Amino acid sequence: MRPLRLLLIEDNQFDAELTLRALRSADFDLDYCRVETEADLVAALDREIDIVLSDYCLPQLNGLRALEIVKESRPDVPFIIISGTIGEETAVDAIKKGATDYLLKDRLARLGSAVHHALEQSRLTLERRRIESKLRWRTTFFEAMVNSSLDGLLVVQTDGKKILQNARFNELMGIPRHIIDDPDDKVQLAYVTGRMKDPQSFSARVAFLYSHPAEISRDIVELVDGTILDRHTEPVRNAEGEIYGRVWVFRDVTEDRRHEIEMAATLAREQDMLRAAQAGNRAKNEFLAVISHEIRTPMNSILGFSDLLAGMPELPSNCLDHVKTISSSAECLLRILDDVLDFSRSEAGEMKVEKTFFSPCEIMQDVHTFLLPLAEEKQLTFNLDIEAPVPQQVWNDAGRLRQVLINLVRNAIKFTSVGSITLGVRSGADQEKPWIEYSIRDTGIGVAPEKQSLIFEPFTQADYSTSRLHGGTGLGLAISRRLVELMAGTLTLESASGKGSIFRVRFPIENAPPTADHPAETFEDKELDEAFASEHPLSILLVEDDLVNLKLMRMILRKLGYNPFVAHDGVDAVKIYSEQHLDCILMDLQMPRKDGLQATSEIRCLEKTSPGHHRTFISALTANIVDEIRQQCFEAGMDAYLNKPVRRTLLANTLAMAWSHTHAPSRSGGPQP
């Protein structure tokens, strides 16, 4: 413990020694300085001092003057007067002027306790002043914070008597100055209540909260001028949890609420427009689906009977040319319909890819076989160019790829008058990522560089004269690019005006999922005759309500060696199924009395409830090519899906699948899209 720093004002050496001895006997370790004159006192006050002990009567200085000097420069230092002659009245006067205590020299025994008491009082005084200073500092900042708040603040006692309210509260409530200054808080409450749009609810809520001091509340109140306030209130507690009062916070949310209302109204309009757009899109899709169905149904007959007529050996050559013209024109009309439907799906984001294994070279051969007659009509050479090595099989959408290549080769034939078209394929790798690329080269009119980007836009060709000269909808290349992108590939063009074109279709070679099936058996027209039925024996039911299509399908099936049962609607189909042993049902969808989906569902139920019935292979046979209908077919229990116009090769593939199904009873016979 450090020594007591003492300033002793005493002219008598003997009295000074007595004073020091009394302090030491009270266990004080002293660091002292003794002075006798005013000048010495002033000089000594430059030192660090804990306490001053002063005689009252000195030759050159009295105690009251010494007290005055000390208090001027060191007001917090305790000052005790020690005298042998001071009277009570003088002592009281000294206390009033700032002395801490006074003692008679003949009673120095209590000096120690008097000094201890004086030092403790000084410490407490300094601590109180420190706390008061800190409190003033905090209060200043608190008041500044409260008054600068963007929220209106009101703090009240538990009985509702206000403690403080900030300027923002007065501004929000529009409280005039004379009400703010009124000591009666009920006057302000009445004024604020009168400013409310619903004063009764406001008063009831305030009364409830004052009667439930621990309640926390948040709600919205509206003023008569339209101002909307977010009101929050909760109790004010001390550290022990005792409730002192309640704080109210009012925030102006008028603009926020108006913005929310406007946003809600706007959203209701993004939603109305969306519903209208969706309704319009549904109406468009339904219209296209109906148009597609109505066109494909007679088109099935036109193409089917043209195909049968062209195969008659006794047909005169000039008639054969007419038949080919009919088929070509029908195919052209069907392509336009398919382009429009594909573009509609693309715009709606509904185009999909269905990946399977397929042979890249067989795809090329299919396209070559299909379009070679068109090239020969224009006396063009149509070449295949396979740059080895090419994978035997790849995993992607064979149907979409075939569609793209047919579009591109047909375009090449259309825009080439003299020379050749070459369909090529090669494979490679970039940074260890394998790819396969098809190229279509022609010696046609070419495309100027500045117009190359235009030809991939829908309904656009290089120029108007091109459209007039060569025809077309301008959708083929736009659809082709979108299909290639769906296959994770790219479609690019290299060309110059008058120098031909090269279209390149490149897509990555992907690994197939472990459960992927390998490609089904495929057939060519030249392989299809009456021997097909002997190699793939089946008991077939043909369900078709259109008499022309029924006649056509029966003739095609008979050409393949089958003699099918016939039903004109779903009711007859279920009846015949229950009476005959059937391996395969070719089921139309849109029929009177009972459609194909209902008939299929009933047949699948009969199979489950009748132990004698095996699972019959059922394929849809429809002019409806909407994806939703296709999915519904599989959900109803169908195994395959044939679109009209039905090509003999695709029908043969489906019948081969049905034959495999009947000869593999352990298989589930699930959907084969």
DRENKOLZA-80149 format. One line per 3 residues: number of its first residue (from 0); their letters; for each residue x, y, z of C-alpha. Coordinates in Angstrom, 3 decimals, padded with zeros to 6 digits. Layout:
NUM) a) X Y Z | ...
//
This chain:
0) mrp) 000.000 000.000 000.000 | 001.404 003.438 -000.929 | 002.064 006.095 001.823
3) lrl) -000.566 008.663 002.704 | 000.387 011.881 000.880 | -000.196 014.512 003.553
6) lli) -000.009 018.308 003.409 | 000.337 019.661 006.968 | -000.221 023.385 007.609
9) edn) 001.359 023.995 011.075 | 003.808 026.574 012.450 | 004.487 024.781 015.760
12) qfd) 007.061 022.003 015.445 | 005.887 020.299 018.619 | 002.225 020.233 017.498
15) ael) 003.343 018.956 014.112 | 005.154 016.013 015.738 | 002.089 015.179 017.838
18) tlr) -000.087 015.155 014.728 | 002.312 012.916 012.817 | 002.656 010.563 015.799
21) alr) -001.141 010.239 016.070 | -001.366 009.294 012.388 | 001.453 006.761 012.608
24) sad) -000.157 005.186 015.638 | -003.270 004.794 013.452 | -001.084 002.709 011.043
27) fdl) -000.647 005.367 008.383 | 002.618 005.300 006.407 | 003.234 008.969 005.704
30) dyc) 004.690 011.006 002.845 | 004.185 014.512 004.154 | 005.045 018.149 003.561
33) rve) 004.723 020.883 006.254 | 004.126 024.555 005.365 | 003.572 027.754 007.452
36) tea) 002.999 030.540 004.931 | 000.542 031.215 002.119 | 003.317 031.202 -000.454
39) dlv) 004.591 027.814 000.719 | 001.008 026.484 000.644 | 000.471 027.548 -002.956
42) aal) 003.767 025.969 -003.977 | 003.000 022.732 -002.144 | -000.316 022.324 -003.997
45) dre) 001.651 021.342 -007.081 | 002.322 017.998 -005.399 | 000.026 014.962 -005.377
48) idi) -001.987 015.256 -002.131 | -004.431 012.832 -000.482 | -005.465 015.043 002.485
51) vls) -004.770 018.435 004.115 | -004.511 018.928 007.909 | -004.419 022.577 008.954
54) dyc) -003.982 024.554 012.189 | -006.534 027.340 012.485 | -004.269 030.105 013.855
57) lpq) -000.869 030.740 012.239 | 001.218 033.936 012.403 | 001.030 034.491 008.621
60) lng) -002.028 032.402 007.676 | -005.309 031.327 009.257 | -007.255 028.124 008.632
63) lra) -010.151 029.676 006.673 | -007.756 031.320 004.206 | -005.863 028.059 003.806
66) lei) -009.202 026.292 003.150 | -010.072 028.847 000.478 | -006.710 028.412 -001.262
69) vke) -006.916 024.602 -001.259 | -010.520 024.470 -002.509 | -009.692 026.804 -005.414
72) srp) -007.148 024.440 -006.924 | -007.883 021.032 -005.307 | -011.630 021.008 -004.496
75) dvp) -011.810 017.231 -004.092 | -008.994 016.915 -001.491 | -010.309 016.385 002.100
78) fii) -009.513 019.314 004.467 | -009.493 018.805 008.271 | -008.935 021.727 010.706
81) isg) -006.944 020.954 013.903 | -006.865 023.712 016.526 | -006.687 024.267 020.244
84) tig) -008.714 027.520 020.211 | -011.418 027.190 017.522 | -014.921 027.693 018.756
87) eet) -018.003 025.789 017.673 | -019.400 028.675 015.628 | -016.120 029.067 013.738
90) avd) -015.929 025.327 013.143 | -019.476 025.265 011.686 | -018.568 028.155 009.394
93) aik) -015.501 026.203 008.189 | -017.610 023.119 007.461 | -020.012 025.263 005.423
96) kga) -017.069 026.598 003.393 | -015.880 023.126 002.507 | -013.938 021.696 005.409
99) tdy) -014.357 017.962 005.811 | -014.024 017.907 009.637 | -012.444 019.722 012.605
102) llk) -010.575 018.452 015.704 | -009.222 019.976 018.932 | -005.541 019.391 019.487
105) drl) -006.192 017.857 022.877 | -008.289 015.116 021.193 | -005.842 013.775 018.616
108) arl) -006.711 010.218 019.584 | -009.612 010.327 017.110 | -007.459 011.796 014.317
111) gsa) -006.860 008.399 012.689 | -010.539 007.590 012.411 | -011.320 011.123 011.230
114) vhh) -008.719 010.802 008.436 | -010.049 007.356 007.440 | -013.558 008.759 007.334
117) ale) -012.486 011.800 005.307 | -010.606 009.678 002.772 | -013.586 007.299 002.353
120) qsr) -015.991 010.209 001.884 | -013.614 011.677 -000.699 | -013.458 008.344 -002.511
123) ltl) -017.244 008.017 -002.515 | -017.629 011.573 -003.719 | -015.210 010.992 -006.581
126) err) -016.931 007.688 -007.494 | -020.327 009.379 -007.417 | -019.078 012.140 -009.656
129) rie) -017.545 009.596 -012.045 | -020.837 007.693 -012.226 | -022.782 010.913 -012.662
132) skl) -020.438 011.980 -015.438 | -020.782 008.623 -017.179 | -024.546 008.770 -016.737
135) rwr) -024.637 012.273 -018.210 | -022.519 011.027 -021.120 | -024.827 008.080 -021.729
138) ttf) -027.903 010.204 -021.293 | -026.602 012.700 -023.828 | -025.987 009.966 -026.378
141) fea) -029.306 008.290 -025.575 | -031.189 011.539 -026.026 | -029.335 012.211 -029.276
144) mvn) -030.181 008.707 -030.498 | -033.825 009.011 -029.470 | -034.225 012.413 -031.064
147) ssl) -032.483 011.391 -034.292 | -034.520 008.194 -034.671 | -036.691 007.855 -037.771
150) dgl) -039.227 006.069 -035.572 | -041.558 007.754 -033.119 | -040.649 006.742 -029.553
153) lvv) -042.738 007.042 -026.403 | -041.605 005.687 -023.019 | -044.115 005.509 -020.167
156) qtd) -044.296 004.202 -016.635 | -046.433 001.189 -015.792 | -049.332 003.502 -015.003
159) gkk) -049.058 005.193 -018.413 | -047.404 008.391 -017.229 | -044.949 009.472 -019.926
162) ilq) -041.224 009.566 -019.222 | -040.055 010.791 -022.617 | -041.163 011.090 -026.219
165) nar) -039.071 012.139 -029.186 | -039.680 014.750 -031.844 | -040.507 012.083 -034.454
168) fne) -043.396 010.828 -032.292 | -044.741 014.360 -032.021 | -044.374 014.779 -035.793
171) lmg) -046.100 011.474 -036.681 | -049.018 012.161 -034.356 | -049.178 015.881 -035.197
174) ipr) -049.173 016.843 -031.489 | -049.163 020.633 -030.902 | -046.719 022.224 -028.460
177) hii) -049.256 023.120 -025.774 | -050.375 019.475 -025.510 | -046.777 018.234 -025.348
180) ddp) -046.131 020.617 -022.436 | -049.378 019.794 -020.623 | -048.553 017.881 -017.387
183) ddk) -051.795 015.925 -017.673 | -050.878 012.884 -019.805 | -054.547 012.069 -020.381
186) vql) -054.831 015.143 -022.600 | -052.151 013.789 -024.982 | -053.653 010.279 -024.992
189) ayv) -057.063 011.705 -025.884 | -055.525 013.763 -028.693 | -053.601 010.796 -030.142
192) tgr) -056.685 008.569 -029.931 | -058.666 011.183 -031.839 | -056.099 011.035 -034.643
195) mkd) -056.804 007.348 -035.237 | -059.021 006.085 -038.068 | -060.451 003.509 -035.642
198) pqs) -060.207 005.194 -032.209 | -062.248 002.544 -030.387 | -059.933 -000.291 -031.369
201) fsa) -056.915 001.867 -030.555 | -058.229 002.720 -027.067 | -059.182 -000.904 -026.374
204) rva) -055.713 -002.123 -027.352 | -053.948 000.504 -025.213 | -056.137 -000.336 -022.213
207) fly) -055.432 -004.051 -022.651 | -051.662 -003.517 -022.803 | -051.610 -001.293 -019.693
210) shp) -053.598 -003.967 -017.824 | -051.153 -006.648 -019.054 | -047.737 -005.035 -018.451
213) aei) -045.745 -008.085 -019.596 | -047.483 -008.264 -023.001 | -045.517 -007.720 -026.238
216) srd) -047.502 -006.474 -029.220 | -047.049 -005.514 -032.862 | -049.790 -004.336 -035.192
219) ive) -050.761 -001.748 -037.784 | -052.701 001.447 -037.024 | -053.986 003.991 -039.531
222) lvd) -054.432 007.709 -038.937 | -057.318 009.768 -040.257 | -054.993 011.448 -042.772
225) gti) -054.131 008.044 -044.342 | -050.767 007.604 -042.628 | -050.096 003.927 -041.845
228) ldr) -047.986 003.161 -038.772 | -046.311 -000.055 -037.712 | -046.802 -000.066 -033.909
231) hte) -044.546 -002.125 -031.641 | -044.558 -002.135 -027.835 | -042.937 -004.167 -025.098
234) pvr) -042.170 -003.820 -021.381 | -039.002 -002.193 -020.003 | -037.351 -004.444 -017.365
237) nae) -034.377 -004.192 -015.057 | -031.720 -006.872 -014.678 | -033.896 -008.756 -012.168
240) gei) -036.856 -008.782 -014.572 | -038.883 -006.181 -012.705 | -041.076 -004.136 -015.067
243) ygr) -040.418 -000.394 -014.933 | -042.686 000.714 -017.738 | -043.388 000.316 -021.463
246) vwv) -041.780 001.559 -024.663 | -043.863 002.299 -027.782 | -042.301 002.472 -031.247
249) frd) -044.206 003.890 -034.226 | -042.793 003.546 -037.762 | -044.286 005.194 -040.839
252) vte) -044.868 002.393 -043.372 | -047.290 004.286 -045.596 | -045.071 004.209 -048.679
255) drr) -044.081 000.602 -048.064 | -047.735 -000.436 -047.815 | -048.667 001.519 -050.917
258) hei) -045.737 -000.051 -052.728 | -046.860 -003.509 -051.562 | -050.386 -002.796 -052.795
261) ema) -049.029 -001.596 -056.137 | -046.745 -004.629 -056.368 | -049.634 -006.935 -055.513
264) atl) -051.755 -005.288 -058.181 | -048.887 -005.539 -060.660 | -048.313 -009.170 -059.737
267) are) -051.993 -009.893 -060.160 | -051.678 -008.295 -063.669 | -048.081 -010.644 -064.386
270) qdm) -050.302 -013.512 -063.279 | -053.474 -012.486 -065.352 | -051.254 -012.026 -068.391
273) lra) -049.532 -015.318 -067.690 | -052.853 -017.109 -067.350 | -054.016 -015.482 -070.563
276) aqa) -050.780 -016.485 -072.289 | -051.055 -020.018 -070.933 | -054.674 -020.189 -072.020
279) gnr) -053.672 -018.872 -075.429 | -050.831 -021.367 -075.612 | -053.173 -024.198 -074.613
282) akn) -055.710 -023.057 -077.198 | -052.960 -022.882 -079.820 | -051.643 -026.320 -078.906
285) efl) -055.141 -027.792 -078.878 | -055.841 -026.211 -082.259 | -052.566 -027.530 -083.692
288) avi) -053.261 -030.954 -082.208 | -056.719 -031.038 -083.821 | -055.376 -029.776 -087.152
291) she) -052.554 -032.313 -087.000 | -054.967 -035.136 -086.242 | -057.411 -034.126 -088.948
294) irt) -054.647 -033.773 -091.564 | -052.722 -036.890 -090.605 | -055.777 -039.141 -090.725
297) pmn) -056.470 -038.645 -094.459 | -052.721 -038.282 -095.097 | -052.278 -041.799 -093.746
300) sil) -054.638 -043.029 -096.441 | -053.034 -040.948 -099.215 | -049.498 -042.104 -098.442
303) gfs) -050.504 -045.654 -097.608 | -052.546 -046.297 -100.731 | -049.956 -044.468 -102.874
306) dll) -047.346 -046.837 -101.489 | -049.517 -049.858 -102.224 | -050.372 -048.554 -105.696
309) agm) -046.720 -047.937 -106.512 | -045.964 -051.550 -105.652 | -048.389 -052.997 -108.238
312) pel) -046.347 -054.611 -111.031 | -049.039 -054.051 -113.690 | -049.171 -050.277 -113.125
315) psn) -048.235 -048.314 -116.303 | -045.071 -046.235 -116.028 | -046.871 -042.938 -116.574
318) cld) -049.297 -043.833 -113.761 | -046.351 -044.718 -111.557 | -045.007 -041.213 -112.083
321) hvk) -048.377 -039.789 -111.047 | -048.372 -041.921 -107.904 | -044.872 -040.747 -106.989
324) tis) -045.972 -037.143 -107.494 | -048.935 -037.717 -105.166 | -046.643 -039.271 -102.526
327) ssa) -044.069 -036.513 -102.874 | -046.711 -033.809 -102.526 | -048.240 -035.528 -099.505
330) ecl) -044.805 -035.890 -097.900 | -044.184 -032.173 -098.502 | -047.461 -031.255 -096.828
333) lri) -046.635 -033.557 -093.919 | -043.213 -031.922 -093.526 | -044.789 -028.472 -093.332
336) ldd) -047.184 -029.734 -090.668 | -044.331 -031.310 -088.702 | -042.259 -028.106 -088.944
339) vld) -045.114 -025.993 -087.594 | -045.736 -028.428 -084.729 | -042.030 -028.669 -083.880
342) fsr) -041.679 -024.890 -083.922 | -044.718 -024.554 -081.637 | -043.196 -027.049 -079.210
345) sea) -039.856 -025.250 -079.365 | -041.429 -021.879 -078.584 | -043.265 -023.428 -075.612
348) gem) -040.090 -025.149 -074.366 | -041.694 -028.567 -074.849 | -039.262 -030.153 -077.309
351) kve) -037.620 -033.218 -075.794 | -035.035 -035.795 -076.745 | -035.398 -039.528 -076.183
354) ktf) -031.990 -041.173 -076.143 | -031.273 -044.707 -077.324 | -028.378 -046.612 -078.836
357) fsp) -028.119 -046.298 -082.624 | -025.633 -046.827 -085.400 | -024.250 -043.562 -086.849
360) cei) -023.630 -045.214 -090.200 | -027.113 -046.755 -090.373 | -028.624 -043.312 -089.755
363) mqd) -026.653 -042.025 -092.754 | -027.807 -044.940 -094.894 | -031.446 -044.337 -093.894
366) vht) -031.217 -040.676 -094.885 | -029.450 -041.595 -098.153 | -032.060 -044.214 -099.049
369) fll) -034.915 -041.872 -098.198 | -033.656 -038.817 -100.139 | -031.775 -040.458 -103.052
372) pla) -034.893 -040.422 -105.305 | -035.296 -036.677 -104.645 | -031.655 -036.061 -105.658
375) eek) -031.978 -038.240 -108.750 | -035.046 -036.260 -109.865 | -032.764 -033.204 -110.097
378) qlt) -029.965 -035.306 -111.654 | -027.704 -034.656 -108.656 | -025.108 -037.050 -107.277
381) fnl) -025.763 -038.004 -103.653 | -022.644 -039.420 -101.974 | -021.846 -040.923 -098.573
384) die) -018.439 -040.247 -097.014 | -017.500 -042.251 -093.896 | -014.148 -041.172 -092.432
387) apv) -013.013 -044.097 -090.277 | -012.964 -044.810 -087.430 | -016.597 -044.134 -086.501
390) pqq) -018.194 -045.697 -083.396 | -020.500 -048.623 -084.130 | -023.073 -047.237 -081.710
393) vwn) -023.667 -043.918 -079.934 | -026.154 -042.827 -077.263 | -028.468 -039.981 -078.289
396) dag) -031.828 -039.318 -079.957 | -031.727 -041.187 -083.264 | -035.111 -039.868 -084.391
399) rlr) -034.175 -036.225 -083.802 | -030.800 -036.714 -085.503 | -032.497 -038.321 -088.498
402) qvl) -034.927 -035.383 -088.635 | -032.044 -032.864 -088.599 | -030.041 -034.678 -091.281
405) inl) -033.111 -035.038 -093.525 | -033.806 -031.315 -093.143 | -030.231 -030.395 -094.028
408) vrn) -029.873 -032.807 -096.954 | -033.280 -031.821 -098.338 | -032.220 -028.170 -098.112
411) aik) -028.992 -028.986 -099.916 | -030.931 -030.712 -102.717 | -033.408 -027.818 -102.905
414) fts) -030.701 -025.170 -103.311 | -028.410 -027.145 -105.634 | -029.110 -027.147 -109.385
417) vgs) -025.953 -028.846 -110.687 | -023.346 -031.030 -109.046 | -023.512 -033.133 -105.887
420) itl) -024.480 -033.477 -102.252 | -022.230 -035.364 -099.858 | -023.330 -036.623 -096.455
423) gvr) -020.267 -037.380 -094.339 | -019.446 -038.538 -090.815 | -016.269 -038.522 -088.731
426) sga) -015.284 -038.666 -085.054 | -012.559 -037.167 -082.921 | -011.782 -035.699 -079.497
429) dqe) -011.075 -032.265 -078.013 | -009.205 -032.265 -074.698 | -010.047 -035.967 -074.288
432) kpw) -013.770 -035.313 -074.862 | -014.926 -037.488 -077.798 | -017.338 -036.171 -080.429
435) iey) -019.006 -037.252 -083.642 | -019.698 -034.906 -086.542 | -021.953 -035.133 -089.584
438) sir) -021.340 -032.831 -092.522 | -023.600 -031.980 -095.467 | -021.710 -030.527 -098.449
441) dtg) -023.356 -029.185 -101.584 | -022.383 -027.354 -104.779 | -025.415 -025.093 -104.602
444) igv) -026.057 -021.358 -104.509 | -024.370 -020.833 -101.144 | -025.096 -018.135 -098.569
447) ape) -023.383 -014.747 -098.312 | -021.525 -014.267 -094.962 | -023.700 -011.329 -093.915
450) kqs) -026.860 -013.426 -094.341 | -025.701 -016.649 -092.698 | -027.081 -015.787 -089.240
453) lif) -030.497 -014.963 -090.721 | -031.185 -018.405 -092.106 | -031.299 -019.902 -088.599
456) epf) -034.087 -017.505 -087.592 | -037.669 -018.821 -087.857 | -039.705 -017.875 -090.942
459) tqa) -036.534 -016.423 -092.515 | -034.626 -017.240 -095.695 | -031.635 -015.524 -097.209
462) dys) -033.879 -013.221 -099.252 | -037.389 -012.990 -100.697 | -036.354 -014.254 -104.125
465) tsr) -035.061 -017.453 -102.525 | -038.453 -018.072 -100.958 | -040.260 -017.398 -104.233
468) lhg) -037.922 -019.616 -106.233 | -037.479 -022.580 -103.872 | -040.479 -022.386 -101.510
471) gtg) -040.466 -023.526 -097.912 | -041.654 -022.159 -094.553 | -038.288 -020.935 -093.325
474) lgl) -038.590 -023.116 -090.195 | -036.375 -026.088 -091.072 | -032.991 -024.657 -090.075
477) ais) -034.350 -022.907 -086.970 | -035.875 -026.172 -085.763 | -032.755 -028.132 -086.700
480) rrl) -030.481 -025.863 -084.656 | -032.775 -026.106 -081.611 | -032.925 -029.901 -081.931
483) vel) -029.128 -030.134 -082.148 | -028.794 -027.927 -079.061 | -031.221 -030.220 -077.209
486) mag) -028.841 -033.055 -078.107 | -026.030 -030.993 -076.474 | -024.507 -030.327 -079.891
489) tlt) -023.823 -027.513 -082.338 | -024.997 -026.735 -085.880 | -022.666 -024.498 -087.901
492) les) -022.409 -023.245 -091.470 | -019.472 -022.559 -093.791 | -020.503 -020.926 -097.046
495) asg) -020.001 -018.202 -099.617 | -022.356 -016.864 -102.240 | -022.213 -019.061 -105.365
498) kgs) -019.707 -021.517 -103.857 | -021.867 -024.059 -102.079 | -022.333 -024.722 -098.366
501) ifr) -021.124 -027.043 -095.624 | -023.384 -027.633 -092.615 | -021.768 -029.403 -089.669
504) vrf) -023.675 -031.175 -086.880 | -021.398 -032.046 -083.960 | -022.423 -033.508 -080.612
507) pie) -020.524 -035.237 -077.782 | -020.306 -038.997 -077.573 | -021.972 -039.757 -074.232
510) nap) -021.843 -042.792 -072.011 | -025.242 -044.450 -071.802 | -026.850 -045.160 -068.414
513) pta) -026.259 -048.711 -067.154 | -029.906 -049.718 -067.711 | -030.140 -048.491 -071.315
516) dhp) -031.613 -050.945 -073.851 | -029.830 -051.670 -077.106 | -031.519 -050.729 -080.379
519) aet) -034.498 -052.747 -081.536 | -034.539 -054.742 -084.787 | -034.980 -052.580 -087.901
522) fed) -036.262 -053.456 -091.382 | -036.151 -052.012 -094.879 | -039.024 -051.913 -097.399
525) kel) -037.402 -054.491 -099.674 | -037.409 -057.028 -096.804 | -041.134 -056.695 -096.122
528) dea) -043.401 -059.233 -097.788 | -045.740 -062.060 -096.761 | -042.805 -063.983 -095.320
531) fas) -042.656 -061.490 -092.446 | -045.681 -063.057 -090.705 | -044.191 -066.543 -090.910
534) ehp) -041.023 -065.258 -089.239 | -043.006 -063.219 -086.663 | -046.283 -065.119 -086.148
537) lsi) -048.869 -063.024 -084.269 | -052.605 -062.967 -083.617 | -053.439 -059.284 -084.276
540) llv) -056.470 -057.104 -083.485 | -056.764 -053.886 -085.526 | -058.934 -051.241 -083.783
543) edd) -059.847 -048.305 -086.085 | -063.069 -046.315 -086.565 | -062.080 -044.556 -089.814
546) lvn) -063.131 -046.901 -092.614 | -060.523 -045.675 -095.104 | -057.682 -046.088 -092.632
549) lkl) -059.101 -049.425 -091.541 | -059.038 -050.634 -095.148 | -055.480 -049.360 -095.602
552) mrm) -054.120 -050.958 -092.426 | -055.760 -054.300 -093.255 | -054.142 -054.242 -096.691
555) ilr) -050.709 -053.401 -095.241 | -051.010 -056.174 -092.646 | -052.106 -058.641 -095.319
558) klg) -049.100 -057.628 -097.435 | -047.011 -058.688 -094.430 | -048.830 -062.016 -094.273
561) ynp) -051.312 -061.327 -091.421 | -055.093 -061.709 -091.334 | -056.090 -059.437 -088.441
564) fva) -059.271 -059.296 -086.384 | -061.056 -055.936 -086.740 | -062.868 -053.713 -084.207
567) hdg) -064.493 -050.340 -084.965 | -064.276 -048.892 -081.439 | -063.087 -049.583 -077.886
570) vda) -066.217 -051.477 -076.874 | -065.752 -054.012 -079.688 | -062.029 -054.205 -078.916
573) vki) -062.610 -055.269 -075.291 | -065.260 -057.796 -076.394 | -062.986 -059.404 -079.006
576) yse) -060.087 -059.467 -076.531 | -062.237 -061.367 -074.039 | -063.171 -063.943 -076.711
579) qhl) -059.921 -064.404 -078.657 | -056.316 -065.258 -077.917 | -054.512 -062.067 -079.022
582) dci) -050.792 -061.391 -079.181 | -050.927 -057.812 -080.433 | -053.484 -054.988 -080.551
585) lmd) -053.034 -051.944 -082.800 | -055.279 -049.434 -080.997 | -056.612 -046.174 -082.411
588) lqm) -057.220 -043.498 -079.747 | -060.121 -041.278 -080.816 | -063.146 -043.528 -081.314
591) prk) -066.874 -043.394 -080.488 | -068.435 -045.136 -077.453 | -065.060 -045.960 -075.878
594) dgl) -061.664 -044.502 -076.792 | -058.368 -046.366 -077.010 | -057.096 -045.302 -073.573
597) qat) -060.240 -046.571 -071.822 | -060.177 -049.817 -073.786 | -056.492 -050.391 -072.925
600) sei) -057.118 -049.780 -069.201 | -060.003 -052.298 -069.205 | -057.904 -054.884 -071.010
603) rcl) -055.071 -054.504 -068.488 | -057.589 -054.945 -065.649 | -058.951 -058.110 -067.291
606) ekt) -055.430 -059.494 -067.528 | -054.956 -059.045 -063.769 | -058.312 -060.552 -062.801
609) spg) -058.390 -063.383 -065.365 | -055.602 -065.941 -064.827 | -056.055 -067.355 -068.333
612) hhr) -055.184 -064.109 -070.076 | -051.529 -063.407 -070.859 | -050.255 -059.854 -071.234
615) tfi) -051.057 -058.698 -074.762 | -048.745 -056.267 -076.540 | -050.690 -053.034 -077.254
618) sal) -049.470 -050.244 -079.505 | -051.167 -046.889 -080.007 | -052.130 -046.171 -083.621
621) tan) -052.980 -042.484 -083.829 | -052.768 -039.259 -085.762 | -052.300 -037.359 -082.486
624) ivd) -048.619 -036.573 -081.871 | -048.958 -034.422 -078.724 | -046.433 -035.500 -076.062
627) eir) -049.070 -035.473 -073.297 | -051.199 -037.976 -075.234 | -048.145 -040.128 -075.831
630) qqc) -047.446 -040.182 -072.085 | -051.089 -040.993 -071.326 | -050.844 -044.009 -073.634
633) fea) -047.958 -045.480 -071.647 | -049.662 -044.664 -068.351 | -052.771 -046.527 -069.526
636) gmd) -050.645 -049.619 -070.153 | -049.632 -049.430 -073.822 | -046.272 -050.798 -074.915
639) ayl) -045.554 -048.759 -078.051 | -046.744 -045.763 -080.009 | -047.212 -045.489 -083.803
642) nkp) -047.960 -042.164 -085.464 | -050.059 -041.810 -088.580 | -049.122 -041.821 -091.389
645) vrr) -047.831 -045.302 -090.531 | -044.798 -046.419 -092.511 | -044.460 -050.113 -093.187
648) tll) -040.930 -050.211 -091.778 | -042.026 -048.708 -088.437 | -045.076 -050.994 -088.320
651) ant) -042.774 -053.966 -088.951 | -040.469 -052.833 -086.114 | -043.456 -052.623 -083.754
654) lam) -044.750 -056.071 -084.787 | -041.256 -057.499 -084.246 | -041.304 -056.010 -080.726
657) aws) -044.711 -057.629 -080.145 | -043.389 -060.985 -081.365 | -040.360 -060.692 -079.027
660) hth) -042.777 -059.848 -076.204 | -044.856 -062.984 -076.751 | -041.714 -065.124 -076.853
663) aps) -040.238 -063.665 -073.663 | -042.852 -064.294 -070.917 | -040.456 -063.445 -068.123
666) rsg) -040.168 -059.865 -069.351 | -042.458 -057.200 -067.970 | -043.358 -055.920 -071.408
669) gpq) -043.079 -052.322 -070.213 | -043.349 -049.236 -072.389 | -041.196 -049.034 -075.488
672) p) -041.465 -045.396 -076.567
//
